């Protein structure tokens, strides 16, 4: 699996678009999101740091206003510093 990749993300959208990621489709793999650890929004970018049900940490970033997203799997040795 590439360390960063254009991914497909399924979101819960309540009062705003892309309020909370639910599923990340990365190549042939699907990662169910257990919880959002951190989120950020700016005029140019939105992003999330999430923990999956199998305890992987994934950082998601929007690609401008395209509706596309890229992801980075956080290596295990960095996990303790982020959660």
N, C-alpha and C positions, 0 to 999 in steps of 0.2 A: 504494500500500500504506500503510495506517495506520501511525503510528509505534509505537503499542502496540495489541495486539489479543489477544483470547482465541484461543488456538491449540490444535491437537491435536498431541500429542507421542507418538511411539513410543519406548519405552524398552527397554533391556536391563535386566532385573531378575534379578540373580544371588542373592546372599545377602540383599539388601534390595530393597524396591519402588523403582522409579524410580532405579536405581543410576547409569545413564548414558543420556542421550538419544541416539537413533540417527537419528531423522528428525523434522523439524518441519514440520507441514502448516499453512501460513499462507495463508488464502484459497485460491486455485487453485494456489499454488506449494508445492513440496516441497523442503525443504533437507536434504541428507544431512550429518550431523555428522561432521567429520573428527577433531576432538579436543575434549576438555573442557579449558578453560584454568583455570577456577576453579569450585568448588562450595561451597555453604554449606547448613547445616541448622540450624534453630532449632525450638523447640516450635511456632511459628506459621507458619513458612515454610521452603521449600526453594528452592534456586535454582542456576542454572548460567550460566556464561559460556562459550559454545562458538564454535568456528570451523568454518564449513561447508567442504565440498570446493571451493566456488568462492570461498573466502577472505572470506566475510562474517562479521562478528561479531554474535552474537545473545545477548541476555541473557534468560534464562527465569526466571519466578517462579511458584511454586505459588499457588493461590488457596485459602488455608486448607486444610481437610481435604476439600474438594469433589472432588479429583482433577482439577480443571481447572487450566490454565496460561495465563499471558499472556506475551507476548514483546515485546521492544524491539530493533529493529535499531540497532546502534551506528554512527553516522555515520563515514565514512572518516577525517575529521579527528581523531576521538578514538582510532582504532585504535592508533596508535603508542604511546599512553600506557597501553594495557591489556595489550599482549602483549610 
